[in-house]
């Protein structure tokens, strides 16, 4: 899950780089959207921006670390 990179160009570059390396990529525009994505899919890794609207990166990490099934996801 790529969460929140508000610079669309940077997010697109990250997405393309990961897809070129044969990774599946899930995108979220902010921390709240990332949590919504994580309700139905558990990724191998979460990449997040610290500065996001609605739920910032630190808050997202805190939520992940306090949600049983999401605690072990590398961030």
C-alpha positions, -999 to 999 in steps of 0.1 A, spaced: 0 0 0 14 34 -10 -3 58 13 -7 94 9 22 107 -12 4 140 -21 28 147 -50 10 127 -78 42 126 -99 62 110 -70 35 86 -63 33 76 -99 71 70 -101 70 49 -69 41 29 -83 57 23 -117 90 14 -101 74 -12 -79 52 -26 -107 82 -29 -129 98 -50 -102 67 -72 -104 51 -60 -71 13 -56 -68 6 -21 -57 -24 -8 -38 -28 30 -36 -44 52 -10 -47 90 -11 -44 94 26 -42 74 59 -79 69 62 -81 55 27 -51 32 35 -70 18 65 -100 12 43 -79 -7 18 -64 -27 47 -98 -38 58 -100 -62 28 -64 -68 18 -33 -73 39 -1 -63 20 34 -75 25 46 -39 31 32 -5 37 49 26 24 35 58 38 40 96 37 42 112 71 23 143 61 -12 133 48 -46 148 52 -73 131 74 -49 107 91 -12 114 90 15 88 87 23 86 124 -14 81 132 -16 54 105 14 36 120 -1 38 154 -34 24 142 -16 -4 124 5 -13 154 -27 -15 175 -48 -36 152 -41 -73 158 -42 -86 122 -21 -56 109 6 -54 137 32 -75 118 31 -57 85 65 -40 78 62 -3 74 
